[in-house]
Amino acid sequence: MEKGGYLALTFESTHAAMAAQKHLKGRVCHAVMPVPRCISASCGIAIRVEEPEQAALEEALRNGFPVDVKTYALYHIDGQDCAEKLAIV
């Protein structure tokens, strides 16, 4: 991954994004943001996680994450706002 980027979790619903945010609170440093335009032009909520927090995020996704894996996606957004969809582990 290039330096200067971040990770973005996107969801099929606002409800799922809110449940994810609640689960991540205290586990992973994150921020709520609009879905980046390089992923979708539609409205939506994403969770932004900085690259150094990736291991903590992956751990949180594996342990009790309240959102069905089929209803969210993880992306790496590089310093030039290009998105790469990542496999969810």
MMTF fields as JSON, N, C-alpha, C and O atoms, coordinates in Angstrom:
{
  "mmtfVersion": "1.0.0",
  "mmtfProducer": "UNKNOWN",
  "numBonds": 355,
  "numAtoms": 356,
  "numGroups": 89,
  "numChains": 1,
  "numModels": 1,
  "chainsPerModel": [1],
  "groupsPerChain": [89],
  "chainIdList": ["A"],
  "bondAtomList": [4, 2, 8, 6, 12, 10, 16, 14, 20, 18, 24, 22, 28, 26, 32, 30, 36, 34, 40, 38, 44, 42, 48, 46, 52, 50, 56, 54, 60, 58, 64, 62, 68, 66, 72, 70, 76, 74, 80, 78, 84, 82, 88, 86, 92, 90, 96, 94, 100, 98, 104, 102, 108, 106, 112, 110, 116, 114, 120, 118, 124, 122, 128, 126, 132, 130, 136, 134, 140, 138, 144, 142, 148, 146, 152, 150, 156, 154, 160, 158, 164, 162, 168, 166, 172, 170, 176, 174, 180, 178, 184, 182, 188, 186, 192, 190, 196, 194, 200, 198, 204, 202, 208, 206, 212, 210, 216, 214, 220, 218, 224, 222, 228, 226, 232, 230, 236, 234, 240, 238, 244, 242, 248, 246, 252, 250, 256, 254, 260, 258, 264, 262, 268, 266, 272, 270, 276, 274, 280, 278, 284, 282, 288, 286, 292, 290, 296, 294, 300, 298, 304, 302, 308, 306, 312, 310, 316, 314, 320, 318, 324, 322, 328, 326, 332, 330, 336, 334, 340, 338, 344, 342, 348, 346, 352, 350],
  "bondOrderList": [1, 1, 1, 1, 1, 1, 1, 1, 1, 1, 1, 1, 1, 1, 1, 1, 1, 1, 1, 1, 1, 1, 1, 1, 1, 1, 1, 1, 1, 1, 1, 1, 1, 1, 1, 1, 1, 1, 1, 1, 1, 1, 1, 1, 1, 1, 1, 1, 1, 1, 1, 1, 1, 1, 1, 1, 1, 1, 1, 1, 1, 1, 1, 1, 1, 1, 1, 1, 1, 1, 1, 1, 1, 1, 1, 1, 1, 1, 1, 1, 1, 1, 1, 1, 1, 1, 1, 1],
  "groupList": [{"groupName": "MET", "atomNameList": ["N", "CA", "C", "O"], "elementList": ["N", "C", "C", "O"], "formalChargeList": [0, 0, 0, 0], "bondAtomList": [1, 0, 2, 1, 3, 2], "bondOrderList": [1, 1, 2], "singleLetterCode": "M", "chemCompType": "L-PEPTIDE LINKING"}, {"groupName": "GLU", "atomNameList": ["N", "CA", "C", "O"], "elementList": ["N", "C", "C", "O"], "formalChargeList": [0, 0, 0, 0], "bondAtomList": [1, 0, 2, 1, 3, 2], "bondOrderList": [1, 1, 2], "singleLetterCode": "E", "chemCompType": "L-PEPTIDE LINKING"}, {"groupName": "LYS", "atomNameList": ["N", "CA", "C", "O"], "elementList": ["N", "C", "C", "O"], "formalChargeList": [0, 0, 0, 0], "bondAtomList": [1, 0, 2, 1, 3, 2], "bondOrderList": [1, 1, 2], "singleLetterCode": "K", "chemCompType": "L-PEPTIDE LINKING"}, {"groupName": "GLY", "atomNameList": ["N", "CA", "C", "O"], "elementList": ["N", "C", "C", "O"], "formalChargeList": [0, 0, 0, 0], "bondAtomList": [1, 0, 2, 1, 3, 2], "bondOrderList": [1, 1, 2], "singleLetterCode": "G", "chemCompType": "PEPTIDE LINKING"}, {"groupName": "TYR", "atomNameList": ["N", "CA", "C", "O"], "elementList": ["N", "C", "C", "O"], "formalChargeList": [0, 0, 0, 0], "bondAtomList": [1, 0, 2, 1, 3, 2], "bondOrderList": [1, 1, 2], "singleLetterCode": "Y", "chemCompType": "L-PEPTIDE LINKING"}, {"groupName": "LEU", "atomNameList": ["N", "CA", "C", "O"], "elementList": ["N", "C", "C", "O"], "formalChargeList": [0, 0, 0, 0], "bondAtomList": [1, 0, 2, 1, 3, 2], "bondOrderList": [1, 1, 2], "singleLetterCode": "L", "chemCompType": "L-PEPTIDE LINKING"}, {"groupName": "ALA", "atomNameList": ["N", "CA", "C", "O"], "elementList": ["N", "C", "C", "O"], "formalChargeList": [0, 0, 0, 0], "bondAtomList": [1, 0, 2, 1, 3, 2], "bondOrderList": [1, 1, 2], "singleLetterCode": "A", "chemCompType": "L-PEPTIDE LINKING"}, {"groupName": "THR", "atomNameList": ["N", "CA", "C", "O"], "elementList": ["N", "C", "C", "O"], "formalChargeList": [0, 0, 0, 0], "bondAtomList": [1, 0, 2, 1, 3, 2], "bondOrderList": [1, 1, 2], "singleLetterCode": "T", "chemCompType": "L-PEPTIDE LINKING"}, {"groupName": "PHE", "atomNameList": ["N", "CA", "C", "O"], "elementList": ["N", "C", "C", "O"], "formalChargeList": [0, 0, 0, 0], "bondAtomList": [1, 0, 2, 1, 3, 2], "bondOrderList": [1, 1, 2], "singleLetterCode": "F", "chemCompType": "L-PEPTIDE LINKING"}, {"groupName": "SER", "atomNameList": ["N", "CA", "C", "O"], "elementList": ["N", "C", "C", "O"], "formalChargeList": [0, 0, 0, 0], "bondAtomList": [1, 0, 2, 1, 3, 2], "bondOrderList": [1, 1, 2], "singleLetterCode": "S", "chemCompType": "L-PEPTIDE LINKING"}, {"groupName": "HIS", "atomNameList": ["N", "CA", "C", "O"], "elementList": ["N", "C", "C", "O"], "formalChargeList": [0, 0, 0, 0], "bondAtomList": [1, 0, 2, 1, 3, 2], "bondOrderList": [1, 1, 2], "singleLetterCode": "H", "chemCompType": "L-PEPTIDE LINKING"}, {"groupName": "GLN", "atomNameList": ["N", "CA", "C", "O"], "elementList": ["N", "C", "C", "O"], "formalChargeList": [0, 0, 0, 0], "bondAtomList": [1, 0, 2, 1, 3, 2], "bondOrderList": [1, 1, 2], "singleLetterCode": "Q", "chemCompType": "L-PEPTIDE LINKING"}, {"groupName": "ARG", "atomNameList": ["N", "CA", "C", "O"], "elementList": ["N", "C", "C", "O"], "formalChargeList": [0, 0, 0, 0], "bondAtomList": [1, 0, 2, 1, 3, 2], "bondOrderList": [1, 1, 2], "singleLetterCode": "R", "chemCompType": "L-PEPTIDE LINKING"}, {"groupName": "VAL", "atomNameList": ["N", "CA", "C", "O"], "elementList": ["N", "C", "C", "O"], "formalChargeList": [0, 0, 0, 0], "bondAtomList": [1, 0, 2, 1, 3, 2], "bondOrderList": [1, 1, 2], "singleLetterCode": "V", "chemCompType": "L-PEPTIDE LINKING"}, {"groupName": "CYS", "atomNameList": ["N", "CA", "C", "O"], "elementList": ["N", "C", "C", "O"], "formalChargeList": [0, 0, 0, 0], "bondAtomList": [1, 0, 2, 1, 3, 2], "bondOrderList": [1, 1, 2], "singleLetterCode": "C", "chemCompType": "L-PEPTIDE LINKING"}, {"groupName": "PRO", "atomNameList": ["N", "CA", "C", "O"], "elementList": ["N", "C", "C", "O"], "formalChargeList": [0, 0, 0, 0], "bondAtomList": [1, 0, 2, 1, 3, 2], "bondOrderList": [1, 1, 2], "singleLetterCode": "P", "chemCompType": "L-PEPTIDE LINKING"}, {"groupName": "ILE", "atomNameList": ["N", "CA", "C", "O"], "elementList": ["N", "C", "C", "O"], "formalChargeList": [0, 0, 0, 0], "bondAtomList": [1, 0, 2, 1, 3, 2], "bondOrderList": [1, 1, 2], "singleLetterCode": "I", "chemCompType": "L-PEPTIDE LINKING"}, {"groupName": "ASN", "atomNameList": ["N", "CA", "C", "O"], "elementList": ["N", "C", "C", "O"], "formalChargeList": [0, 0, 0, 0], "bondAtomList": [1, 0, 2, 1, 3, 2], "bondOrderList": [1, 1, 2], "singleLetterCode": "N", "chemCompType": "L-PEPTIDE LINKING"}, {"groupName": "ASP", "atomNameList": ["N", "CA", "C", "O"], "elementList": ["N", "C", "C", "O"], "formalChargeList": [0, 0, 0, 0], "bondAtomList": [1, 0, 2, 1, 3, 2], "bondOrderList": [1, 1, 2], "singleLetterCode": "D", "chemCompType": "L-PEPTIDE LINKING"}],
  "groupTypeList": [0, 1, 2, 3, 3, 4, 5, 6, 5, 7, 8, 1, 9, 7, 10, 6, 6, 0, 6, 6, 11, 2, 10, 5, 2, 3, 12, 13, 14, 10, 6, 13, 0, 15, 13, 15, 12, 14, 16, 9, 6, 9, 14, 3, 16, 6, 16, 12, 13, 1, 1, 15, 1, 11, 6, 6, 5, 1, 1, 6, 5, 12, 17, 3, 8, 15, 13, 18, 13, 2, 7, 4, 6, 5, 4, 10, 16, 18, 3, 11, 18, 14, 6, 1, 2, 5, 6, 16, 13],
  "groupIdList": [1, 2, 3, 4, 5, 6, 7, 8, 9, 10, 11, 12, 13, 14, 15, 16, 17, 18, 19, 20, 21, 22, 23, 24, 25, 26, 27, 28, 29, 30, 31, 32, 33, 34, 35, 36, 37, 38, 39, 40, 41, 42, 43, 44, 45, 46, 47, 48, 49, 50, 51, 52, 53, 54, 55, 56, 57, 58, 59, 60, 61, 62, 63, 64, 65, 66, 67, 68, 69, 70, 71, 72, 73, 74, 75, 76, 77, 78, 79, 80, 81, 82, 83, 84, 85, 86, 87, 88, 89],
  "secStructList": [7, 7, 6, 6, 7, 3, 3, 3, 3, 3, 3, 1, 1, 2, 2, 2, 2, 2, 2, 2, 2, 2, 2, 2, 6, 6, 6, 1, 7, 7, 3, 3, 3, 3, 7, 7, 6, 6, 6, 7, 1, 1, 7, 7, 3, 3, 3, 3, 3, 3, 4, 4, 4, 2, 2, 2, 2, 2, 2, 2, 2, 2, 1, 1, 7, 1, 1, 7, 4, 4, 4, 3, 3, 3, 3, 3, 3, 7, 6, 6, 1, 7, 3, 3, 3, 3, 7, 7, 7],
  "xCoordList": [0.827, 0.0, 0.867, 1.934, 0.405, 1.113, 0.91, -0.114, 1.876, 1.746, 0.825, 0.66, 0.24, -0.62, -2.066, -2.887, -2.404, -3.778, -4.486, -3.973, -5.679, -6.478, -7.386, -7.463, -8.066, -9.02, -10.42, -10.658, -11.346, -12.744, -13.627, -13.549, -14.461, -15.48, -16.778, -17.202, -17.411, -18.689, -19.767, -19.475, -20.998, -22.098, -23.309, -23.458, -24.171, -25.403, -26.484, -27.457, -26.32, -27.34, -26.712, -25.643, -27.41, -26.967, -27.01, -26.148, -28.005, -28.126, -26.875, -26.349, -26.403, -25.2, -23.979, -23.145, -23.874, -22.744, -22.746, -21.691, -23.926, -24.028, -23.677, -23.014, -24.111, -23.77, -22.265, -21.665, -21.657, -20.213, -19.468, -18.5, -19.913, -19.268, -19.307, -18.315, -20.439, -20.577, -19.605, -18.985, -19.474, -18.558, -17.101, -16.313, -16.738, -15.347, -14.936, -13.748, -15.903, -15.597, -14.778, -15.17, -13.653, -12.775, -11.835, -10.926, -12.045, -11.188, -10.262, -9.092, -10.809, -10.086, -10.351, -11.5, -9.306, -9.474, -10.081, -9.524, -11.223, -11.933, -12.73, -12.871, -13.241, -14.102, -15.189, -14.969, -16.355, -17.456, -17.308, -17.007, -17.523, -17.374, -18.33, -18.855, -18.57, -19.345, -18.544, -17.314, -19.229, -18.544, -17.718, -18.248, -16.427, -15.587, -16.136, -16.639, -16.045, -16.549, -15.878, -16.481, -14.635, -13.948, -14.558, -14.255, -15.413, -16.102, -17.521, -17.964, -18.236, -19.628, -20.041, -19.614, -20.861, -21.379, -22.663, -23.163, -23.205, -24.441, -24.155, -23.013, -25.207, -25.07, -24.756, -25.107, -24.113, -23.838, -22.82, -22.125, -22.747, -21.824, -20.735, -20.999, -19.516, -18.371, -17.653, -17.847, -16.836, -15.975, -14.542, -14.079, -13.852, -12.458, -11.541, -11.731, -10.547, -9.542, -8.18, -7.955, -7.284, -5.953, -5.154, -5.381, -4.223, -3.453, -2.787, -2.799, -2.207, -1.571, -2.54, -2.106, -3.828, -4.844, -5.368, -6.306, -4.784, -5.315, -5.372, -6.378, -4.333, -4.331, -5.441, -6.126, -5.625, -6.692, -8.062, -8.968, -8.221, -9.483, -9.769, -10.881, -8.778, -8.981, -9.349, -10.183, -8.741, -9.074, -10.532, -11.256, -10.952, -12.331, -13.339, -14.44, -12.967, -13.86, -14.011, -15.066, -12.974, -13.017, -13.741, -14.249, -13.796, -14.296, -15.566, -15.514, -16.683, -17.969, -18.498, -19.369, -17.994, -18.484, -19.963, -20.341, -20.813, -22.268, -22.887, -24.108, -22.089, -22.608, -22.229, -21.084, -23.189, -22.952, -21.884, -21.946, -20.914, -19.789, -20.244, -19.511, -21.417, -21.937, -22.475, -22.78, -22.592, -23.218, -22.262, -22.705, -20.968, -20.005, -18.786, -18.557, -18.008, -16.793, -15.685, -15.94, -14.459, -13.283, -12.445, -12.143, -12.079, -11.285, -10.032, -10.024, -8.978, -7.818, -7.922, -8.062, -7.851, -7.881, -6.473, -5.973, -5.84, -4.461, -4.424, -5.467, -3.238, -3.055, -3.59, -3.682, -3.946, -4.497, -5.986, -6.529, -6.636, -8.074, -8.466, -9.556, -7.597, -7.922, -8.261, -7.547, -9.347, -9.817, -9.437, -9.508, -9.027, -8.759, -9.538, -9.329, -10.431, -11.215, -10.308, -9.572, -10.373, -9.531, -10.362, -11.566, -9.703, -10.366, -10.576, -9.709, -11.723, -12.019, -11.586, -12.014, -10.731, -10.175, -10.946, -10.607],
  "yCoordList": [-1.188, 0.0, 1.246, 1.275, 2.261, 3.524, 4.24, 4.069, 5.027, 5.835, 7.019, 7.431, 7.549, 8.704, 8.357, 9.256, 7.092, 6.685, 6.359, 6.588, 5.82, 5.398, 4.262, 3.93, 3.673, 2.601, 3.16, 4.03, 2.664, 3.081, 1.838, 0.988, 1.749, 0.706, 1.32, 2.367, 0.677, 1.154, 0.115, -1.068, 0.572, -0.282, -0.137, 0.859, -1.145, -1.104, -0.261, 0.12, 0.032, 0.835, 1.697, 1.392, 2.777, 3.646, 2.897, 3.091, 2.046, 1.254, 0.396, 0.326, -0.25, -1.084, -0.237, -0.651, 0.94, 1.827, 2.243, 2.305, 2.528, 2.926, 1.765, 1.97, 0.553, -0.622, -0.862, -1.196, -0.693, -0.872, 0.171, -0.15, 1.401, 2.466, 2.162, 2.348, 1.702, 1.358, 0.235, 0.281, -0.765, -1.888, -1.428, -1.905, -0.513, -0.071, 0.909, 1.054, 1.574, 2.563, 1.915, 0.89, 2.518, 2.0, 0.893, 0.504, 0.388, -0.666, -0.136, -0.509, 0.739, 1.243, 2.743, 3.181, 3.513, 4.946, 5.11, 4.62, 5.799, 5.918, 7.215, 7.916, 7.516, 8.682, 8.326, 7.538, 8.913, 8.735, 9.799, 10.958, 9.387, 10.308, 9.915, 8.801, 10.798, 10.391, 9.362, 9.36, 8.502, 7.538, 8.326, 9.226, 8.006, 8.73, 8.619, 7.564, 9.673, 9.721, 8.68, 8.209, 8.319, 7.323, 5.932, 5.023, 5.758, 4.482, 4.555, 3.656, 5.632, 5.753, 7.213, 7.997, 7.575, 8.941, 9.091, 10.204, 7.981, 8.062, 8.493, 8.488, 8.858, 9.227, 7.99, 6.876, 8.177, 7.057, 7.423, 8.434, 6.58, 6.78, 5.725, 4.549, 6.166, 5.262, 5.502, 6.523, 4.551, 4.712, 4.761, 3.868, 5.823, 6.028, 5.546, 5.876, 4.76, 4.256, 4.516, 4.167, 5.117, 5.402, 4.102, 3.155, 4.068, 2.859, 2.211, 0.984, 2.977, 2.32, 1.514, 0.694, 1.743, 1.041, -0.211, -0.841, -0.581, -1.684, -2.998, -3.704, -3.34, -4.603, -4.603, -5.611, -3.487, -3.394, -3.495, -4.124, -2.887, -2.98, -4.421, -4.913, -5.093, -6.486, -7.367, -8.263, -7.124, -7.876, -7.612, -8.541, -6.356, -6.002, -6.615, -6.991, -6.714, -7.323, -8.822, -9.39, -9.459, -10.911, -11.275, -12.39, -10.372, -10.706, -9.945, -8.833, -10.55, -10.012, -8.843, -8.117, -8.639, -7.519, -7.744, -8.808, -6.753, -6.965, -6.857, -6.949, -6.669, -6.472, -7.682, -8.135, -8.199, -9.35, -9.0, -7.948, -9.876, -9.645, -9.38, -8.756, -9.836, -9.622, -8.207, -7.823, -7.432, -6.114, -4.954, -3.813, -5.22, -4.133, -4.455, -5.605, -3.42, -3.577, -2.735, -1.707, -3.181, -2.477, -2.036, -2.832, -0.775, -0.213, 0.455, 0.964, 0.446, 1.286, 2.46, 2.271, 3.662, 4.875, 5.455, 5.797, 5.565, 6.054, 7.583, 8.237, 8.131, 9.573, 10.351, 11.577, 9.657, 10.322, 10.011, 10.164, 9.576, 9.249, 8.152, 8.191, 7.169, 5.968, 4.857, 4.655, 4.14, 3.109, 1.727, 1.425, 0.89, -0.518, -1.338, -1.196, -2.189, -3.02, -4.1, -4.768, -4.261, -5.236, -6.447, -6.346, -7.576, -8.79, -8.628, -8.123, -9.056, -8.988, -10.303, -11.38, -10.193, -11.399, -11.8, -12.791],
  "zCoordList": [0.0, 0.0, 0.0, 0.613, -0.685, -0.699, 0.629, 1.29, 1.003, 2.213, 1.929, 0.78, 2.97, 2.813, 2.576, 2.391, 2.575, 2.357, 3.655, 4.751, 3.495, 4.648, 4.216, 3.033, 5.174, 4.917, 5.071, 5.909, 4.266, 4.359, 4.381, 3.495, 5.399, 5.479, 4.974, 5.464, 3.998, 3.48, 3.785, 3.958, 3.848, 4.285, 3.376, 2.668, 3.408, 2.619, 3.274, 2.623, 4.562, 5.24, 6.329, 6.857, 6.647, 7.737, 9.056, 9.914, 9.221, 10.443, 10.651, 11.762, 9.597, 9.69, 10.039, 10.844, 9.439, 9.73, 11.198, 11.829, 11.741, 13.145, 14.072, 15.089, 13.737, 14.542, 14.509, 15.53, 13.344, 13.215, 14.033, 14.722, 13.96, 14.726, 16.219, 16.923, 16.69, 18.111, 18.488, 19.55, 17.625, 17.886, 17.902, 18.719, 17.015, 16.9, 17.997, 18.285, 18.603, 19.636, 20.753, 21.31, 21.066, 22.104, 21.639, 22.371, 20.436, 19.883, 18.789, 18.711, 17.949, 16.789, 16.664, 16.718, 16.502, 16.258, 14.867, 13.884, 14.779, 13.51, 13.459, 14.461, 12.284, 12.098, 11.094, 10.175, 11.28, 10.339, 9.257, 9.543, 8.02, 6.895, 5.782, 5.793, 4.823, 3.644, 2.845, 2.892, 2.123, 1.264, 0.251, -0.403, 0.107, -0.853, -2.279, -2.667, -3.04, -4.414, -5.304, -6.268, -4.99, -5.815, -5.641, -6.415, -4.634, -4.423, -4.968, -5.683, -4.627, -5.044, -5.062, -4.213, -6.02, -6.102, -5.3, -5.141, -4.79, -4.025, -2.591, -2.133, -1.913, -0.509, 0.306, -0.083, 1.405, 2.277, 3.33, 3.229, 4.34, 5.45, 5.377, 5.128, 5.598, 5.663, 6.988, 7.648, 7.349, 8.521, 8.02, 7.31, 8.406, 8.006, 9.126, 10.297, 8.736, 9.669, 9.038, 7.879, 9.781, 9.252, 9.135, 9.888, 8.189, 7.901, 9.122, 9.22, 10.056, 11.204, 12.083, 12.892, 11.928, 12.709, 11.995, 12.482, 10.857, 10.056, 10.834, 10.76, 11.567, 12.324, 13.371, 13.546, 14.066, 15.074, 14.407, 14.954, 13.24, 12.51, 12.109, 12.304, 11.554, 11.134, 12.324, 12.196, 13.466, 14.681, 15.086, 15.443, 15.028, 15.381, 14.406, 14.807, 13.135, 12.141, 12.376, 12.094, 12.886, 13.132, 14.423, 14.547, 15.369, 16.706, 17.066, 17.591, 16.782, 17.211, 16.408, 16.887, 15.194, 14.386, 14.104, 13.613, 14.407, 14.349, 12.955, 12.823, 11.935, 10.582, 9.734, 9.762, 8.984, 8.109, 7.081, 6.444, 6.926, 6.02, 4.58, 3.812, 4.209, 2.857, 2.645, 1.516, 3.725, 3.613, 3.856, 3.991, 3.915, 4.015, 3.172, 2.796, 2.88, 2.074, 2.684, 3.311, 2.491, 2.987, 1.79, 0.902, 1.78, 0.697, 1.245, 2.365, 0.444, 0.703, -0.264, -1.473, 0.276, -0.531, -0.483, 0.588, -1.64, -1.641, -1.603, -1.595, -1.581, -1.478, -2.661, -2.602, -3.741, -4.916, -5.095, -6.189, -4.024, -4.008, -4.966, -5.536, -5.156, -5.925, -4.939, -3.957, -5.2, -4.282, -4.773, -5.964, -3.818, -4.086, -3.061, -1.856, -3.542, -2.634, -2.052, -2.778, -0.73, -0.04, 0.363, 0.598, 0.436, 0.94, 2.433, 3.147, 2.886, 4.316, 4.935, 4.519, 5.934, 6.567, 7.789, 8.435]
}
